[in-house]
Amino acid sequence: MSKTTNRFSPEVRARAVRLVFDHEKEHSSRWAAVSSIAAKIGCTAQSLNEWVKKAEVDSGVRAGLPSEVAERLK
């Protein structure tokens, strides 16, 4: 069993990630966008940044093991 709890639903996570992608150009950097949006939804910037990176891997934009493959390997 995991020591952490999933405080945010998958829908909230997906919306937060979409907000980062949609508003990234309005900020000086991705981290600035992540920090701003994380503060608004009540999570840490580090968590939101991880969600964004995972979404990029799952969509093929970033190299890595997609979530569905990782689940099958478990």
C-alpha positions, 0 to 999 in steps of 0.5 A: 500500500502506498504511503501517499494518498491521491488527494486530487481526482484524475479529472482535477489533475487532467484539468490542471495539466491542461491549464499549464499547457494552455497558459504556459506562453503567458508566463516567463517559463513553464515553472512559473506557469506550474507554480501559478496554477498549483497555487490556484488548485491547492497542490504543490508545484512539484506535484503538478510538474510531475503530472505535466511530465507524465502527461507528456510521456503518455502523449509521446511528447517526452521520452519515457514509459507510458502509464499503461505500459507501466501498469501492465509491467506491475 
